[in-house]
Amino acid sequence: MLVIRRDLVDAMVAHARRDHPDEACGQIAGPEGSDRPERIIEMENAERSPTFYRFDAAEQLKVYREMQANDEEAVVIYHSHTATEAYPSRTDIKFANEPQAHYVLISTRDPIEHELRSYRIVDGVVTEEPVKIIES
């Protein structure tokens, strides 16, 4: 189960809406081994695409070094789907290489309502998990 603060959910959704019609992407860092998302890191979609995302390599290296220096890890890796449901694509599954992370997808296909779902993706196997949103 992903337990996450409402302000972090709101920030991910706002990022997804802001970048629409392109896919938005980012990470939420937390203390290493804690499974506790705490610090959102909005990242650039290097593809600038409505159907695909890729972290910019230089930005990703900088983010990982910063997390390492702060004894953090990627607790959540998120991106948006702009025209489909919030379910990992074959490409998403292929590139999922952080087995400890929660992979959060936000669908912005509806201009009013968003859909947010979380998954664990390990060795190509996708498992949806519940999301518990807390106030603080």
The first five atom37 places (N, CA, C, CB, O) and aatype in JSON, in Angstrom:
{
  "aatype": [12, 10, 19, 9, 1, 1, 3, 10, 19, 3, 0, 12, 19, 0, 8, 0, 1, 1, 3, 8, 14, 3, 6, 0, 4, 7, 5, 9, 0, 7, 14, 6, 7, 15, 3, 1, 14, 6, 1, 9, 9, 6, 12, 6, 2, 0, 6, 1, 15, 14, 16, 13, 18, 1, 13, 3, 0, 0, 6, 5, 10, 11, 19, 18, 1, 6, 12, 5, 0, 2, 3, 6, 6, 0, 19, 19, 9, 18, 8, 15, 8, 16, 0, 16, 6, 0, 18, 14, 15, 1, 16, 3, 9, 11, 13, 0, 2, 6, 14, 5, 0, 8, 18, 19, 10, 9, 15, 16, 1, 3, 14, 9, 6, 8, 6, 10, 1, 15, 18, 1, 9, 19, 3, 7, 19, 19, 16, 6, 6, 14, 19, 11, 9, 9, 6, 15],
  "atom_mask": [
    [1, 1, 1, 1, 1],
    [1, 1, 1, 1, 1],
    [1, 1, 1, 1, 1],
    [1, 1, 1, 1, 1],
    [1, 1, 1, 1, 1],
    [1, 1, 1, 1, 1],
    [1, 1, 1, 1, 1],
    [1, 1, 1, 1, 1],
    [1, 1, 1, 1, 1],
    [1, 1, 1, 1, 1],
    [1, 1, 1, 1, 1],
    [1, 1, 1, 1, 1],
    [1, 1, 1, 1, 1],
    [1, 1, 1, 1, 1],
    [1, 1, 1, 1, 1],
    [1, 1, 1, 1, 1],
    [1, 1, 1, 1, 1],
    [1, 1, 1, 1, 1],
    [1, 1, 1, 1, 1],
    [1, 1, 1, 1, 1],
    [1, 1, 1, 1, 1],
    [1, 1, 1, 1, 1],
    [1, 1, 1, 1, 1],
    [1, 1, 1, 1, 1],
    [1, 1, 1, 1, 1],
    [1, 1, 1, 0, 1],
    [1, 1, 1, 1, 1],
    [1, 1, 1, 1, 1],
    [1, 1, 1, 1, 1],
    [1, 1, 1, 0, 1],
    [1, 1, 1, 1, 1],
    [1, 1, 1, 1, 1],
    [1, 1, 1, 0, 1],
    [1, 1, 1, 1, 1],
    [1, 1, 1, 1, 1],
    [1, 1, 1, 1, 1],
    [1, 1, 1, 1, 1],
    [1, 1, 1, 1, 1],
    [1, 1, 1, 1, 1],
    [1, 1, 1, 1, 1],
    [1, 1, 1, 1, 1],
    [1, 1, 1, 1, 1],
    [1, 1, 1, 1, 1],
    [1, 1, 1, 1, 1],
    [1, 1, 1, 1, 1],
    [1, 1, 1, 1, 1],
    [1, 1, 1, 1, 1],
    [1, 1, 1, 1, 1],
    [1, 1, 1, 1, 1],
    [1, 1, 1, 1, 1],
    [1, 1, 1, 1, 1],
    [1, 1, 1, 1, 1],
    [1, 1, 1, 1, 1],
    [1, 1, 1, 1, 1],
    [1, 1, 1, 1, 1],
    [1, 1, 1, 1, 1],
    [1, 1, 1, 1, 1],
    [1, 1, 1, 1, 1],
    [1, 1, 1, 1, 1],
    [1, 1, 1, 1, 1],
    [1, 1, 1, 1, 1],
    [1, 1, 1, 1, 1],
    [1, 1, 1, 1, 1],
    [1, 1, 1, 1, 1],
    [1, 1, 1, 1, 1],
    [1, 1, 1, 1, 1],
    [1, 1, 1, 1, 1],
    [1, 1, 1, 1, 1],
    [1, 1, 1, 1, 1],
    [1, 1, 1, 1, 1],
    [1, 1, 1, 1, 1],
    [1, 1, 1, 1, 1],
    [1, 1, 1, 1, 1],
    [1, 1, 1, 1, 1],
    [1, 1, 1, 1, 1],
    [1, 1, 1, 1, 1],
    [1, 1, 1, 1, 1],
    [1, 1, 1, 1, 1],
    [1, 1, 1, 1, 1],
    [1, 1, 1, 1, 1],
    [1, 1, 1, 1, 1],
    [1, 1, 1, 1, 1],
    [1, 1, 1, 1, 1],
    [1, 1, 1, 1, 1],
    [1, 1, 1, 1, 1],
    [1, 1, 1, 1, 1],
    [1, 1, 1, 1, 1],
    [1, 1, 1, 1, 1],
    [1, 1, 1, 1, 1],
    [1, 1, 1, 1, 1],
    [1, 1, 1, 1, 1],
    [1, 1, 1, 1, 1],
    [1, 1, 1, 1, 1],
    [1, 1, 1, 1, 1],
    [1, 1, 1, 1, 1],
    [1, 1, 1, 1, 1],
    [1, 1, 1, 1, 1],
    [1, 1, 1, 1, 1],
    [1, 1, 1, 1, 1],
    [1, 1, 1, 1, 1],
    [1, 1, 1, 1, 1],
    [1, 1, 1, 1, 1],
    [1, 1, 1, 1, 1],
    [1, 1, 1, 1, 1],
    [1, 1, 1, 1, 1],
    [1, 1, 1, 1, 1],
    [1, 1, 1, 1, 1],
    [1, 1, 1, 1, 1],
    [1, 1, 1, 1, 1],
    [1, 1, 1, 1, 1],
    [1, 1, 1, 1, 1],
    [1, 1, 1, 1, 1],
    [1, 1, 1, 1, 1],
    [1, 1, 1, 1, 1],
    [1, 1, 1, 1, 1],
    [1, 1, 1, 1, 1],
    [1, 1, 1, 1, 1],
    [1, 1, 1, 1, 1],
    [1, 1, 1, 1, 1],
    [1, 1, 1, 1, 1],
    [1, 1, 1, 1, 1],
    [1, 1, 1, 1, 1],
    [1, 1, 1, 1, 1],
    [1, 1, 1, 0, 1],
    [1, 1, 1, 1, 1],
    [1, 1, 1, 1, 1],
    [1, 1, 1, 1, 1],
    [1, 1, 1, 1, 1],
    [1, 1, 1, 1, 1],
    [1, 1, 1, 1, 1],
    [1, 1, 1, 1, 1],
    [1, 1, 1, 1, 1],
    [1, 1, 1, 1, 1],
    [1, 1, 1, 1, 1],
    [1, 1, 1, 1, 1],
    [1, 1, 1, 1, 1]
  ],
  "atom_positions": [
    [[0.85, -1.18, 0.0], [0.0, 0.0, 0.0], [0.88, 1.24, 0.0], [-0.96, 0.0, 1.22], [1.89, 1.32, 0.71]],
    [[0.48, 2.2, -0.82], [1.16, 3.49, -0.82], [0.41, 4.41, 0.13], [1.24, 4.11, -2.25], [-0.78, 4.67, -0.05]],
    [[1.11, 4.91, 1.14], [0.57, 5.92, 2.05], [1.27, 7.22, 1.69], [0.79, 5.53, 3.57], [2.49, 7.33, 1.74]],
    [[0.46, 8.22, 1.33], [1.02, 9.46, 0.81], [0.21, 10.66, 1.26], [1.1, 9.42, -0.72], [-1.02, 10.59, 1.37]],
    [[0.91, 11.77, 1.52], [0.24, 12.99, 1.96], [-0.55, 13.63, 0.82], [1.28, 14.0, 2.51], [-0.17, 13.55, -0.34]],
    [[-1.66, 14.25, 1.18], [-2.52, 14.92, 0.2], [-1.76, 16.0, -0.57], [-3.73, 15.53, 0.9], [-1.96, 16.14, -1.78]],
    [[-0.89, 16.78, 0.11], [-0.18, 17.84, -0.6], [0.72, 17.28, -1.71], [0.65, 18.66, 0.38], [0.91, 17.94, -2.73]],
    [[1.28, 16.08, -1.51], [2.11, 15.46, -2.54], [1.25, 14.98, -3.71], [2.9, 14.28, -1.95], [1.64, 15.12, -4.87]],
    [[0.08, 14.42, -3.4], [-0.85, 14.02, -4.46], [-1.27, 15.25, -5.26], [-2.09, 13.31, -3.87], [-1.25, 15.23, -6.49]],
    [[-1.65, 16.31, -4.55], [-2.07, 17.54, -5.23], [-0.96, 18.09, -6.12], [-2.48, 18.6, -4.2], [-1.23, 18.59, -7.22]],
    [[0.29, 18.01, -5.67], [1.42, 18.51, -6.45], [1.64, 17.66, -7.7], [2.71, 18.52, -5.6], [1.91, 18.21, -8.77]],
    [[1.51, 16.33, -7.6], [1.65, 15.47, -8.77], [0.56, 15.76, -9.8], [1.61, 14.0, -8.36], [0.83, 15.86, -11.0]],
    [[-0.68, 15.9, -9.31], [-1.8, 16.16, -10.22], [-1.64, 17.53, -10.89], [-3.15, 16.1, -9.45], [-1.88, 17.66, -12.09]],
    [[-1.23, 18.53, -10.12], [-1.01, 19.87, -10.68], [0.08, 19.83, -11.76], [-0.63, 20.88, -9.57], [-0.06, 20.47, -12.8]],
    [[1.14, 19.1, -11.5], [2.22, 18.95, -12.48], [1.69, 18.29, -13.75], [3.4, 18.13, -11.89], [1.97, 18.74, -14.86]],
    [[0.91, 17.22, -13.59], [0.34, 16.51, -14.73], [-0.58, 17.43, -15.55], [-0.43, 15.27, -14.26], [-0.54, 17.42, -16.78]],
    [[-1.4, 18.21, -14.87], [-2.32, 19.14, -15.56], [-1.53, 20.24, -16.27], [-3.32, 19.77, -14.54], [-1.87, 20.63, -17.39]],
    [[-0.49, 20.74, -15.63], [0.32, 21.82, -16.19], [1.04, 21.38, -17.47], [1.34, 22.32, -15.15], [1.14, 22.15, -18.43]],
    [[1.54, 20.14, -17.49], [2.29, 19.66, -18.65], [1.39, 19.08, -19.75], [3.28, 18.61, -18.21], [1.86, 18.87, -20.87]],
    [[0.12, 18.84, -19.45], [-0.81, 18.31, -20.44], [-0.84, 19.24, -21.66], [-2.24, 18.14, -19.84], [-0.93, 20.45, -21.45]],
    [[-0.77, 18.78, -22.89], [-1.03, 17.42, -23.34], [0.2, 16.49, -23.35], [-1.6, 17.47, -24.71], [0.08, 15.33, -23.73]],
    [[1.36, 16.98, -22.94], [2.52, 16.09, -22.82], [2.48, 15.37, -21.48], [3.83, 16.88, -22.97], [1.88, 15.84, -20.52]],
    [[3.13, 14.22, -21.44], [3.23, 13.47, -20.19], [4.16, 14.22, -19.24], [3.74, 12.03, -20.44], [5.22, 14.7, -19.63]],
    [[3.75, 14.29, -17.98], [4.59, 14.85, -16.91], [5.29, 13.69, -16.22], [3.74, 15.7, -15.88], [4.82, 12.55, -16.27]],
    [[6.42, 13.97, -15.57], [7.12, 12.91, -14.85], [7.92, 13.49, -13.69], [8.04, 12.12, -15.8], [8.29, 14.67, -13.7]],
    [[8.17, 12.66, -12.72], [8.95, 13.09, -11.57], [9.09, 11.98, -10.56], [0.0, 0.0, 0.0], [8.73, 10.83, -10.81]],
    [[9.63, 12.34, -9.43], [9.86, 11.39, -8.35], [9.51, 12.04, -7.02], [11.33, 10.9, -8.35], [9.47, 13.26, -6.9]],
    [[9.25, 11.2, -6.04], [9.11, 11.69, -4.67], [10.12, 10.92, -3.84], [7.64, 11.5, -4.12], [10.07, 9.7, -3.72]],
    [[11.04, 11.68, -3.27], [12.11, 11.1, -2.45], [11.64, 10.94, -1.01], [13.38, 11.97, -2.51], [10.75, 11.65, -0.54]],
    [[12.26, 9.99, -0.34], [12.01, 9.79, 1.07], [13.23, 9.16, 1.7], [0.0, 0.0, 0.0], [14.12, 8.69, 0.99]],
    [[13.28, 9.13, 3.03], [14.43, 8.53, 3.7], [14.65, 7.08, 3.23], [14.24, 8.57, 5.24], [13.7, 6.3, 3.11]],
    [[15.9, 6.76, 2.98], [16.25, 5.43, 2.49], [15.66, 4.35, 3.39], [17.77, 5.27, 2.4], [15.82, 4.38, 4.61]],
    [[14.97, 3.38, 2.78], [14.41, 2.25, 3.5], [13.14, 2.54, 4.27], [0.0, 0.0, 0.0], [12.62, 1.66, 4.96]],
    [[12.62, 3.75, 4.18], [11.46, 4.13, 5.0], [10.12, 3.87, 4.33], [11.54, 5.59, 5.36], [9.11, 3.72, 5.01]],
    [[10.09, 3.81, 2.99], [8.85, 3.71, 2.22], [7.92, 4.89, 2.52], [8.13, 2.39, 2.53], [6.7, 4.77, 2.46]],
    [[8.53, 6.05, 2.83], [7.77, 7.25, 3.21], [8.07, 8.39, 2.23], [8.1, 7.68, 4.67], [9.13, 9.01, 2.33]],
    [[7.15, 8.67, 1.29], [7.38, 9.78, 0.36], [7.3, 11.12, 1.06], [6.38, 9.73, -0.78], [6.35, 11.39, 1.8]],
    [[8.32, 11.97, 0.83], [8.36, 13.25, 1.54], [8.65, 14.46, 0.67], [9.38, 13.19, 2.6], [8.12, 15.54, 0.93]],
    [[9.47, 14.32, -0.36], [9.93, 15.49, -1.12], [9.72, 15.27, -2.61], [11.42, 15.78, -0.82], [10.35, 14.4, -3.22]],
    [[8.82, 16.07, -3.19], [8.52, 15.92, -4.62], [9.61, 16.58, -5.46], [7.14, 16.52, -4.96], [10.1, 17.66, -5.13]],
    [[9.95, 15.9, -6.54], [10.95, 16.4, -7.48], [10.32, 16.33, -8.87], [12.3, 15.56, -7.4], [10.29, 15.27, -9.49]],
    [[9.81, 17.46, -9.34], [9.27, 17.52, -10.7], [10.43, 17.47, -11.67], [8.4, 18.81, -10.92], [11.43, 18.18, -11.5]],
    [[10.3, 16.63, -12.69], [11.4, 16.47, -13.64], [10.92, 16.8, -15.05], [11.96, 15.03, -13.6], [9.73, 16.83, -15.34]],
    [[11.88, 17.05, -15.91], [11.61, 17.38, -17.3], [11.37, 16.1, -18.09], [12.78, 18.18, -17.91], [12.13, 15.14, -17.98]],
    [[10.31, 16.08, -18.88], [10.11, 14.98, -19.82], [10.96, 15.28, -21.04], [8.59, 14.8, -20.2], [10.61, 16.12, -21.86]],
    [[12.07, 14.59, -21.16], [13.01, 14.85, -22.24], [12.41, 14.57, -23.61], [14.26, 14.01, -22.06], [12.89, 15.08, -24.62]],
    [[11.35, 13.78, -23.65], [10.7, 13.45, -24.92], [9.69, 14.51, -25.35], [10.02, 12.11, -24.83], [9.36, 14.6, -26.54]],
    [[9.19, 15.3, -24.41], [8.14, 16.29, -24.72], [7.06, 15.65, -25.58], [8.75, 17.52, -25.45], [6.74, 16.13, -26.67]],
    [[6.49, 14.55, -25.07], [5.57, 13.73, -25.86], [4.27, 13.47, -25.09], [6.23, 12.4, -26.23], [4.29, 13.34, -23.87]],
    [[3.15, 13.39, -25.8], [1.89, 13.03, -25.14], [1.74, 11.53, -24.92], [0.73, 13.54, -25.96], [0.78, 11.09, -24.28]],
    [[2.69, 10.73, -25.43], [2.55, 9.27, -25.32], [3.75, 8.58, -24.7], [2.3, 8.7, -26.67], [3.74, 7.35, -24.57]],
    [[4.78, 9.33, -24.32], [5.99, 8.69, -23.79], [6.72, 9.68, -22.9], [6.91, 8.2, -24.95], [6.68, 10.89, -23.14]],
    [[7.39, 9.17, -21.88], [8.23, 10.05, -21.07], [9.6, 9.41, -20.89], [7.58, 10.33, -19.69], [9.75, 8.19, -20.94]],
    [[10.57, 10.26, -20.69], [11.92, 9.82, -20.37], [12.56, 10.92, -19.55], [12.76, 9.5, -21.67], [12.53, 12.09, -19.93]],
    [[13.15, 10.54, -18.41], [13.89, 11.52, -17.62], [15.1, 11.97, -18.42], [14.32, 10.92, -16.25], [15.75, 11.17, -19.1]],
    [[15.42, 13.25, -18.35], [16.64, 13.76, -18.92], [17.8, 13.14, -18.15], [16.69, 15.33, -18.87], [17.81, 13.18, -16.92]],
    [[18.78, 12.56, -18.85], [19.86, 11.82, -18.2], [20.67, 12.67, -17.23], [20.78, 11.23, -19.24], [20.98, 12.23, -16.13]],
    [[21.01, 13.89, -17.64], [21.8, 14.76, -16.76], [21.0, 15.15, -15.52], [22.25, 16.01, -17.52], [21.54, 15.18, -14.41]],
    [[19.73, 15.46, -15.72], [18.88, 15.82, -14.58], [18.7, 14.63, -13.64], [17.5, 16.32, -15.06], [18.74, 14.78, -12.42]],
    [[18.52, 13.45, -14.22], [18.34, 12.26, -13.4], [19.59, 11.97, -12.57], [18.01, 11.05, -14.29], [19.48, 11.62, -11.39]],
    [[20.75, 12.11, -13.17], [22.0, 11.9, -12.44], [22.11, 12.89, -11.27], [23.22, 12.05, -13.38], [22.49, 12.51, -10.16]],
    [[21.78, 14.15, -11.53], [21.82, 15.18, -10.48], [20.85, 14.83, -9.34], [21.47, 16.57, -11.07], [21.2, 14.94, -8.17]],
    [[19.65, 14.41, -9.7], [18.63, 14.06, -8.7], [19.1, 12.87, -7.87], [17.27, 13.75, -9.38], [18.98, 12.88, -6.65]],
    [[19.63, 11.84, -8.52], [20.08, 10.66, -7.77], [21.26, 10.98, -6.86], [20.46, 9.54, -8.73], [21.35, 10.46, -5.75]],
    [[22.16, 11.83, -7.31], [23.29, 12.22, -6.46], [22.8, 13.0, -5.24], [24.3, 13.07, -7.25], [23.29, 12.81, -4.13]],
    [[21.82, 13.89, -5.47], [21.25, 14.67, -4.37], [20.55, 13.75, -3.36], [20.26, 15.73, -4.92], [20.7, 13.92, -2.15]],
    [[19.79, 12.79, -3.87], [19.12, 11.84, -2.97], [20.15, 11.04, -2.18], [18.19, 10.89, -3.76], [20.01, 10.85, -0.98]],
    [[21.18, 10.59, -2.86], [22.22, 9.8, -2.2], [22.9, 10.62, -1.1], [23.27, 9.32, -3.22], [23.15, 10.11, -0.01]],
    [[23.19, 11.88, -1.38], [23.83, 12.75, -0.39], [22.94, 13.0, 0.82], [24.2, 14.09, -1.03], [23.44, 13.26, 1.92]],
    [[21.62, 12.92, 0.63], [20.66, 13.14, 1.71], [20.14, 11.84, 2.33], [19.49, 13.95, 1.2], [19.18, 11.86, 3.09]],
    [[20.78, 10.71, 2.0], [20.32, 9.39, 2.47], [18.86, 9.16, 2.12], [20.51, 9.26, 3.99], [18.07, 8.68, 2.93]],
    [[18.51, 9.52, 0.88], [17.15, 9.34, 0.38], [17.17, 8.35, -0.79], [16.54, 10.7, -0.06], [18.22, 8.01, -1.33]],
    [[15.96, 7.92, -1.15], [15.78, 7.1, -2.34], [14.46, 7.49, -3.0], [15.82, 5.59, -2.0], [13.64, 8.18, -2.4]],
    [[14.27, 7.04, -4.23], [13.01, 7.28, -4.93], [11.94, 6.36, -4.34], [13.16, 7.05, -6.48], [11.96, 5.15, -4.57]],
    [[11.03, 6.94, -3.58], [9.94, 6.16, -3.0], [8.8, 6.06, -4.01], [9.44, 6.81, -1.66], [8.15, 5.02, -4.12]],
    [[8.57, 7.15, -4.74], [7.54, 7.19, -5.78], [8.18, 7.66, -7.07], [6.34, 8.11, -5.37], [8.93, 8.64, -7.08]],
    [[7.87, 6.98, -8.15], [8.2, 7.44, -9.49], [6.86, 7.63, -10.18], [9.16, 6.42, -10.28], [6.07, 6.69, -10.29]],
    [[6.61, 8.84, -10.65], [5.29, 9.11, -11.22], [5.38, 9.67, -12.63], [4.52, 10.07, -10.33], [6.38, 10.28, -13.02]],
    [[4.31, 9.45, -13.37], [4.14, 10.12, -14.65], [2.66, 10.1, -15.01], [4.99, 9.44, -15.77], [1.86, 9.4, -14.4]],
    [[2.33, 10.89, -16.01], [0.93, 10.99, -16.41], [0.7, 10.28, -17.75], [0.5, 12.46, -16.51], [1.6, 10.13, -18.57]],
    [[-0.54, 9.86, -17.92], [-1.03, 9.41, -19.21], [-2.09, 10.42, -19.62], [-1.6, 7.92, -19.16], [-3.01, 10.7, -18.86]],
    [[-1.96, 10.95, -20.82], [-2.81, 12.07, -21.22], [-4.08, 11.65, -21.96], [-2.03, 13.0, -22.08], [-5.03, 12.42, -22.04]],
    [[-4.1, 10.44, -22.5], [-5.27, 10.02, -23.28], [-5.75, 8.62, -22.93], [-4.95, 10.08, -24.75], [-6.69, 8.12, -23.54]],
    [[-5.11, 7.99, -21.95], [-5.48, 6.62, -21.59], [-5.61, 6.51, -20.08], [-4.43, 5.6, -22.12], [-5.33, 7.45, -19.34]],
    [[-6.05, 5.33, -19.64], [-6.22, 5.11, -18.2], [-4.86, 5.11, -17.49], [-6.96, 3.79, -17.95], [-3.81, 5.03, -18.13]],
    [[-4.91, 5.19, -16.19], [-3.7, 5.19, -15.35], [-3.25, 3.75, -15.11], [-3.95, 5.92, -13.99], [-3.37, 3.23, -14.01]],
    [[-2.73, 3.13, -16.16], [-2.21, 1.77, -16.09], [-0.9, 1.73, -16.88], [-3.25, 0.72, -16.65], [-0.82, 2.34, -17.95]],
    [[0.11, 1.03, -16.37], [1.42, 1.04, -17.04], [1.36, 0.46, -18.45], [2.42, 0.27, -16.21], [0.77, -0.6, -18.68]],
    [[1.97, 1.15, -19.38], [2.09, 0.65, -20.75], [3.21, -0.39, -20.8], [2.37, 1.82, -21.76], [3.95, -0.57, -19.83]],
    [[3.32, -1.07, -21.93], [4.43, -2.03, -22.1], [5.77, -1.33, -21.94], [4.34, -2.72, -23.5], [6.71, -1.88, -21.36]],
    [[5.87, -0.11, -22.46], [7.11, 0.66, -22.34], [7.38, 1.01, -20.88], [7.04, 1.95, -23.19], [8.52, 0.9, -20.42]],
    [[6.34, 1.44, -20.15], [6.5, 1.75, -18.72], [7.06, 0.54, -17.98], [5.15, 2.18, -18.1], [7.97, 0.66, -17.16]],
    [[6.51, -0.62, -18.28], [6.93, -1.86, -17.6], [8.37, -2.2, -17.95], [5.99, -3.03, -17.98], [9.16, -2.6, -17.1]],
    [[8.7, -2.04, -19.23], [10.06, -2.36, -19.69], [11.12, -1.52, -18.99], [10.16, -2.16, -21.21], [12.2, -2.01, -18.67]],
    [[10.81, -0.23, -18.75], [11.79, 0.68, -18.16], [11.71, 0.79, -16.64], [11.63, 2.03, -18.76], [12.49, 1.54, -16.05]],
    [[10.8, 0.07, -16.01], [10.68, 0.11, -14.54], [11.85, -0.67, -13.93], [9.3, -0.48, -14.06], [11.9, -1.89, -14.04]],
    [[12.77, 0.05, -13.3], [13.97, -0.63, -12.77], [14.25, -0.28, -11.31], [15.17, -0.27, -13.62], [15.38, -0.41, -10.85]],
    [[13.23, 0.17, -10.6], [13.39, 0.49, -9.18], [12.39, -0.39, -8.41], [13.14, 2.04, -8.9], [11.27, 0.04, -8.16]],
    [[12.79, -1.6, -8.03], [11.83, -2.53, -7.43], [11.23, -2.06, -6.1], [12.49, -3.86, -7.22], [10.16, -2.53, -5.7]],
    [[11.92, -1.15, -5.4], [11.4, -0.66, -4.12], [10.38, 0.45, -4.3], [12.55, -0.18, -3.24], [9.67, 0.81, -3.36]],
    [[10.29, 1.01, -5.51], [9.48, 2.21, -5.74], [8.01, 1.87, -5.99], [10.03, 2.99, -6.93], [7.66, 0.79, -6.47]],
    [[7.17, 2.83, -5.64], [5.76, 2.82, -6.03], [5.7, 3.57, -7.35], [4.82, 3.48, -4.91], [6.17, 4.7, -7.44]],
    [[5.14, 2.96, -8.36], [4.97, 3.62, -9.66], [3.56, 4.18, -9.71], [5.23, 2.63, -10.85], [2.58, 3.44, -9.8]],
    [[3.47, 5.51, -9.66], [2.17, 6.19, -9.65], [1.89, 6.73, -11.04], [2.14, 7.33, -8.59], [2.72, 7.39, -11.64]],
    [[0.69, 6.44, -11.52], [0.24, 6.97, -12.8], [-0.98, 7.84, -12.58], [-0.07, 5.83, -13.8], [-1.88, 7.51, -11.81]],
    [[-0.99, 8.97, -13.27], [-2.08, 9.93, -13.18], [-2.63, 10.1, -14.58], [-1.62, 11.3, -12.56], [-1.91, 10.52, -15.48]],
    [[-3.9, 9.79, -14.78], [-4.52, 10.02, -16.07], [-5.17, 11.39, -16.08], [-5.55, 8.92, -16.4], [-5.94, 11.74, -15.18]],
    [[-4.84, 12.17, -17.12], [-5.42, 13.5, -17.29], [-6.33, 13.54, -18.52], [-4.32, 14.57, -17.4], [-6.59, 14.61, -19.07]],
    [[-6.81, 12.37, -18.95], [-7.64, 12.33, -20.16], [-8.96, 13.05, -19.97], [-7.91, 10.88, -20.57], [-9.52, 13.59, -20.92]],
    [[-9.47, 13.08, -18.73], [-10.68, 13.84, -18.42], [-10.24, 15.22, -17.96], [-11.56, 13.12, -17.33], [-9.41, 15.33, -17.06]],
    [[-10.78, 16.29, -18.56], [-10.32, 17.63, -18.19], [-10.73, 18.07, -16.78], [-10.85, 18.61, -19.18], [-10.18, 19.05, -16.26]],
    [[-11.67, 17.38, -16.16], [-12.14, 17.75, -14.83], [-11.61, 16.8, -13.75], [-13.68, 17.77, -14.8], [-11.01, 17.23, -12.76]],
    [[-11.83, 15.52, -13.95], [-11.45, 14.49, -12.97], [-10.13, 13.83, -13.38], [-12.57, 13.43, -12.82], [-9.9, 13.57, -14.56]],
    [[-9.3, 13.55, -12.41], [-8.09, 12.78, -12.69], [-8.26, 11.37, -12.12], [-6.83, 13.48, -12.09], [-9.11, 11.13, -11.26]],
    [[-7.45, 10.47, -12.61], [-7.4, 9.11, -12.09], [-5.97, 8.89, -11.61], [-7.83, 8.04, -13.18], [-5.03, 9.11, -12.37]],
    [[-5.79, 8.45, -10.37], [-4.47, 8.2, -9.81], [-4.43, 6.79, -9.27], [-4.12, 9.23, -8.69], [-5.27, 6.4, -8.45]],
    [[-3.45, 6.01, -9.74], [-3.3, 4.62, -9.3], [-1.82, 4.34, -9.06], [-3.88, 3.62, -10.35], [-0.95, 4.98, -9.64]],
    [[-1.56, 3.38, -8.19], [-0.19, 3.03, -7.83], [0.06, 1.54, -8.08], [0.1, 3.38, -6.36], [-0.81, 0.69, -7.91]],
    [[1.3, 1.26, -8.49], [1.69, -0.11, -8.82], [3.08, -0.4, -8.29], [1.65, -0.34, -10.34], [3.9, 0.5, -8.09]],
    [[3.33, -1.68, -8.07], [4.7, -2.18, -7.9], [4.99, -2.9, -9.2], [4.86, -3.14, -6.62], [4.17, -3.66, -9.71]],
    [[6.17, -2.65, -9.74], [6.59, -3.32, -10.98], [7.95, -3.94, -10.7], [6.65, -2.31, -12.2], [8.95, -3.25, -10.55]],
    [[7.96, -5.27, -10.65], [9.19, -6.02, -10.34], [9.35, -7.12, -11.38], [9.15, -6.62, -8.89], [8.47, -7.96, -11.56]],
    [[10.48, -7.1, -12.06], [10.78, -8.11, -13.09], [9.65, -8.24, -14.11], [11.05, -9.47, -12.43], [9.3, -9.35, -14.52]],
    [[9.08, -7.12, -14.51], [8.04, -7.13, -15.52], [6.65, -7.48, -15.03], [0.0, 0.0, 0.0], [5.7, -7.49, -15.82]],
    [[6.52, -7.77, -13.75], [5.22, -8.12, -13.18], [4.61, -6.87, -12.53], [5.35, -9.29, -12.14], [5.23, -6.24, -11.67]],
    [[3.4, -6.53, -12.95], [2.7, -5.35, -12.46], [1.67, -5.77, -11.41], [2.01, -4.58, -13.64], [0.83, -6.63, -11.66]],
    [[1.76, -5.14, -10.24], [0.8, -5.41, -9.17], [0.23, -4.08, -8.7], [1.47, -6.18, -7.99], [0.95, -3.23, -8.18]],
    [[-1.09, -3.9, -8.89], [-1.71, -2.68, -8.4], [-1.8, -2.76, -6.88], [-3.11, -2.46, -9.03], [-1.99, -3.83, -6.31]],
    [[-1.67, -1.6, -6.25], [-1.74, -1.53, -4.79], [-2.7, -0.41, -4.38], [-0.33, -1.3, -4.17], [-2.9, 0.54, -5.13]],
    [[-3.28, -0.53, -3.2], [-4.15, 0.56, -2.72], [-3.33, 1.82, -2.43], [-4.91, 0.13, -1.45], [-2.14, 1.76, -2.15]],
    [[-4.01, 2.97, -2.52], [-3.41, 4.25, -2.2], [-4.2, 4.84, -1.04], [-3.39, 5.22, -3.44], [-5.41, 5.03, -1.12]],
    [[-3.49, 5.14, 0.05], [-4.1, 5.77, 1.21], [-3.57, 7.19, 1.28], [-3.81, 4.98, 2.54], [-2.37, 7.4, 1.47]],
    [[-4.46, 8.17, 1.12], [-4.07, 9.58, 1.16], [-4.34, 10.11, 2.56], [-4.85, 10.43, 0.07], [-5.46, 10.03, 3.08]],
    [[-3.29, 10.66, 3.16], [-3.42, 11.21, 4.52], [-3.25, 12.72, 4.46], [-2.36, 10.58, 5.49], [-2.68, 13.25, 3.51]],
    [[-3.75, 13.38, 5.47], [-3.71, 14.85, 5.48], [-2.36, 15.42, 5.83], [-4.7, 15.36, 6.45], [-1.99, 16.48, 5.31]],
    [[-1.59, 14.75, 6.7], [-0.28, 15.31, 7.04], [0.69, 14.21, 7.41], [-0.4, 16.31, 8.2], [1.85, 14.49, 7.73]]
  ]
}
